[in-house]
Amino acid sequence: MTTVHLLFACSAIINAFLIWYVLKILKKFMYISENLADLFLTVKAFQIFIKSMYSMDSFNGEPMIQELIMRIKDVSEEMEVFRDIFEYSLDDELEEELDAATEDQTPQQE
C-alpha cells in the first residue's frame, strides 16, 4: 500500500511539472507568434511603401530602389515560411488591408 501511495505521489509531481512546462512553452510560442506576426506585417508595409516610392516620377527607374524592392521581396518570401508556422496571432484585418494595398500597386518590374 505504501508503494502505491509513493508511486501515485511521484506520478502526481511529474504530471504537475509537465503541465507547468507545457504551459510555459505555450506562452513562449504565443509570444514568438505575436512578435513574428508584427514583424511580418511591418516588412509587408515597408515593401508597399518602397514600391509606391519607386513608382514616383523622381525615383522611377532608380536601380538602387529596384534592387531594394527585390531584396525586400526575398525577405518577405522567407518570412512567409515562418509565418505559416506561427500564424496563430496574425491580425487578419490588417493583413487584408496590406494585401489590398499590394494589389493596388502596379510595379514596373519585379
HUMO-V559545 format. One record per residue. N is the residue number from 1. PHI is phi in degrees with one decimal (none if undefined). Layout:
# HUMO-V559545
n & phi
N & PHI
N & PHI
This chain:
# HUMO-V559545
n & phi
1 & none
2 & -65.9
3 & -64.9
4 & -63.7
5 & -65.7
6 & -66.1
7 & -64.0
8 & -63.5
9 & -64.5
10 & -63.0
11 & -62.5
12 & -64.2
13 & -65.7
14 & -64.2
15 & -64.0
16 & -62.8
17 & -63.1
18 & -65.0
19 & -64.1
20 & -59.5
21 & -66.0
22 & -63.2
23 & -62.9
24 & -64.6
25 & -64.7
26 & -64.3
27 & -63.1
28 & -65.1
29 & -60.5
30 & -66.7
31 & -61.8
32 & -63.5
33 & -60.3
34 & -63.8
35 & -70.4
36 & -68.2
37 & -63.3
38 & -62.5
39 & -63.2
40 & -60.7
41 & -66.9
42 & -66.4
43 & -65.3
44 & -65.1
45 & -64.6
46 & -65.3
47 & -62.2
48 & -64.8
49 & -61.6
50 & -65.3
51 & -63.6
52 & -69.0
53 & -66.8
54 & -64.1
55 & -80.0
56 & -68.0
57 & -59.6
58 & -74.1
59 & -112.9
60 & -61.8
61 & 87.3
62 & -67.6
63 & -65.8
64 & -67.6
65 & -70.8
66 & -62.6
67 & -64.2
68 & -62.2
69 & -61.2
70 & -63.8
71 & -69.2
72 & -65.2
73 & -62.1
74 & -62.6
75 & -63.0
76 & -63.7
77 & -66.2
78 & -66.1
79 & -70.3
80 & -60.4
81 & -62.1
82 & -69.3
83 & -64.2
84 & -61.7
85 & -76.5
86 & -110.3
87 & -88.5
88 & -75.0
89 & -126.3
90 & -73.8
91 & -84.3
92 & -63.1
93 & -63.9
94 & -65.4
95 & -65.4
96 & -64.3
97 & -62.4
98 & -67.9
99 & -64.1
100 & -64.3
101 & -67.2
102 & -66.3
103 & -67.6
104 & -69.6
105 & -71.9
106 & -117.9
107 & -66.3
108 & -68.3
109 & -141.3
110 & -123.2
